[in-house]
Amino acid sequence: MLKQLRFRKLAMGLKTAVIAVGLMGALNAMPAYADSVHTAKDGDTFYLLAKQYGVNLDKLMKANPSIEAKNIYEGLKITIPGQSVQVFSAPEKKVDALSSLKVFSADRVVQAWGKTFNYKSTIHVKATAYSAAASENGKWGPVDYYGNPLKLGTIAVDPKIIPMGTKVLVTGHNHPDLPKNAFVATAMDQGGAIKGNRIDIFIPASPQKVSQFGFQDVKLYVLD
């Protein structure tokens, strides 16, 4: 009788353990609707990501207001709105941007994060950075010279040195909220202190983080 009782208790214990494991598996597979993060790969576009994740293109772009559609680079974190994500799922593997910048000066070609750019000249400039804070943007607020909202890829220039609208590949910078190695920027802003070989780079981050940029010597590749 005692032996049967022990066996019954053991069986109940095993059943409880099996149920607990099953519940953990169910929780692990249970979808939770929330924004997820996609790590960009070479060739990604908002259009392709909208199709891949089955989300509305406009909603996807609105969820990433600081990302310019033509400036999606490998390693960039892109918010995918309203996605079904797994609870307790393994963390996404971090993918860094390519650590090398290849320049073929004879052909006036530069390669960054797997993309090739033709350039017509280079300029060495002293760079600073600014945020969207009201104290840094005067009475007009966080907009560029043309009234467009500030975004990653906006730079302020001296139009006598770099004409407005010029696209450049910025290299040699160092800041955690800017793409590693290189990023495409457009001269869309001006500033009273930006004279000569100077640029001011907009960084979509807090004023405290942006101030860490300080003064840096960077090289610009003026794109065709």
N, C-alpha and C positions, 0 to 999 in steps of 0.2 A: 504493500500500500504506500509506504513512504517513498519507494522507488518510483512508483507511478506519479506521485505528486511532484517529485523533483523533475521528472520528464515533462510533465504538463507545464511547470513554471518555465523550463528551458525553452519549450516550444513557443510559449507566449512571448518570451523575451526575444526570440528570433523573429517572430511575426512583427513585433513592435519596431525592431531595427529595420526590417524590410520596408515597413510603411514609412519610417523616417527617411530612408534613402530615397524612396519614391517621391516623397514630398519635396525633398531637396532638388531632385531632378526636375520636378514640375515647376518649382520656383525658378530654376535655372533657365527653363525654356519659356517662362512666362513673358510675353511681350509687354513693354511699358512704352507708352507713346510720349516721346520727348525729343527735343532737338538732339541730333547726333553730330559728330564731327568727322569730316572726310579729309584725309591727308592727300593733297593733290599729287598727281603723277604727271610726268611729261605728256603733253598733248591734251590734258583735261581742259574743258570749257564749261561754262555754265549750262549751255545747251545740252552737252553730252551728259553732264551730271544730273540734270533734270530728268532726262530719259532713263538713266541708270537707276535712280532712286524713285522714279515715278512721282515727282513733285512738280508743282507749277513753276515755270521758269521765272515769272515775275516774283513769286513768293521766295524763291531761292535767292534771287538777286537782292531783294529787300532784306533778307536775313543776313546779308554780307555787305552792308553799305560802304565799308572801308576798302573793299576789294574792287579794283578796276577789271572789267571783263577781259581786257587785253594784257593784263599783268598777272595772270595765274601762273605760278612757277612751282616746280617740284618741291614738296615739303610744306607748302602753304596749308594752313588749317582752314577749312571751309565748313561753315555751319549748314547742316541739312535739316530744314525745319520739319517738325512733326513726324519724325521717323520712328518706326517700331524698333526699339533696341532691346537686347537681352539683359535681364537682371542678372547680376553676378557674372556677366560675361568677362572674358579675359581682356585686359587693357589693349588698346590698339598699339601696334608696334610703331614706334616713332621712326619717321623717315626724314633724314636731313637733306637739305639741298646739296647739290654737288659741291665739293670743296675746291674744285679747280676752275680756273678761268683761262680759256685758251684764246690767244690772240695771234692772228696771222697778219702781221702788219703789211707784208708785201701785197696781200690781196685785200687789205683793209676789211678784214672779217674778224669778228669776235664771237666766241661761243660761250654761253652761260646756261646752266641747267638744261643741257641738251638742245638748246635752240641756237640758231645761227643768225647773227645780225651783221648787216653791211654798215660800215660807218665811213664818214668822209673826213673827219678830223677828231682830234682829242684836245681836251682842255684840263689843265690842272687848276683846281679851285680850293678855296678854304670854305668848308661847310659848317653850318650851324643847323639847328632844328627848332621847329615850333609846333605847338599843339593847337587844339581847337578852343583853348581857354579864351574867354572874352578879353582878358587883360593883354593878350598877345595879338588880337585881331582888330582892335579899334572899334569904331561905331558900326562898321559893316557886319561884324560878327564872323563866324567861321566859314567864310566863303572865299573863293579865289578872286583874282582881278576881274573876272568876267561874271561873277555872281554865282558860280557853281559851288556846291558844297565841297569842302576840303576832303580829300581822300588820299589813300596811299598812292604815291606816284606823282603827287603835286609838289612842285618846287618853285620857290621864288627866286628870281634872277634879276640881274641888271640887263635890261633889253638892249643896251648898247653893246654888250658882250655876247649875250645869248638872246636872240630874237624870241619874242613871245610865240608860243606854239611849237617851239623846237622840242623834238624828242631826243632824249639822251639815255645812255646806259650808265648808271651811276655805279662806280666800283671803288673799293678801298675803304669803305665805311665800316663801322662797328657799332651795332646797337641791337638789343634783343627783339625789338619790335619792328625791325626792318629785315627784309630778305637777306640771307647770307650772300656774300660775294658780290652780287649784282642785282639791280632791278631797273626796270624801264620807268623813266619819269618824263613828265612834260612840263615845260616852262609855262605855267598858268597863273603865276602870281608875282607880285613885286613887293618890295619893302623899302622904307626910307633908308635903312642901314645896309641894304644889299647893293653895294657899288663895286664895280670892277670885277675881278675874278672871285666872286663870292656867290654862294647859293644858300638858300634856307630850305631845308627839307621838312615837309609836313609829316609828322609821325602820329598815327591814330592811337594815342596813349595819354595817360595823365600828365599834367605839366611836370610833376616830380620825376616821372620816368623819362620824359623827353629831355629834361635838363641834364640827364646823365650823358647825353651826346657830346656836350661841350663844343670844342672846336676841333675839326678833323680835316686833314688834307685828303681830298678824294680826286679821282680821275674820271672825267666824263668822256664817253665815246659819243660823238654827235652822229646820230643815226640818219641814214639816207631816207 
